[in-house]
Amino acid sequence: MDRRFSKKDGSPWAIVTIEDHHGAQVEVLLFNKVYSLVAPQIVEDNIILVKARVTIRDERMSLFGDDVKVPELGPGQGAGLPLRLTLRTDQCTIENIARLKGVLQNNPGDSDVYLNLVNGDHTQMMVLGDHLRVERSANLMGDLKATMGAGILG
C-alpha cells in the first residue's frame, strides 16, 4: 500500500507500507529521486528489497528509502530455491488443504515446497511432491496470503 504525494514544485514522493511474511508492517518514505524511478514497481503484493536510512527525531523513527529493487525470482534467478510455508495443524482442514493445493497448482515451476506443520512447540517439516513445485513470484506470494493468510509465508 502506498500513499502518493507531490511537493510544492510538483515532484512526486510516497509513503510506502511494506510488510514481512508474518504481517509486521513499516512505512518507508520515498522521495522524488528514488520514487520516480521505482513507482511502477510499487504495487500490492509485489516483493521488493528496500535500502533505507533510519533517522530518529523526537523519539520517532523514520525510514527514508535510498534504493528499491524488485528481486528477479524467475527461471535462472532463484529457480529451484525452495518455498517455505508454515501451517498450524489446527488449520489443516480438508478445505484449507484443497485451497493451498489449488494455489500451488496454479503457479507451476521448479521450486520445491517445504511445509512446516506446527503443533504447539512441536514442528514437522514436509517436502511436498514434485507435482506441487512452484514458480516463486509476487503473484504466488499474493495468492498464498489472500488464500491462507500472511502466516503461511513463514
Secondary structure, DSSP 8 states (H G I E B T S, - for coil): -EEEEE-TTS-EEEEEEEE-TTS-EEEEEE-HHHHHHHGGG--TT---EEEEEEEEETTEEEEEEEEEE----STTTTTT--EEEEEEGGG--HHHHHHHHHHHHTSEEEE-EEEEEEETTEEEEEE--GGG-E---HHHHHHHHHHH-GGG--
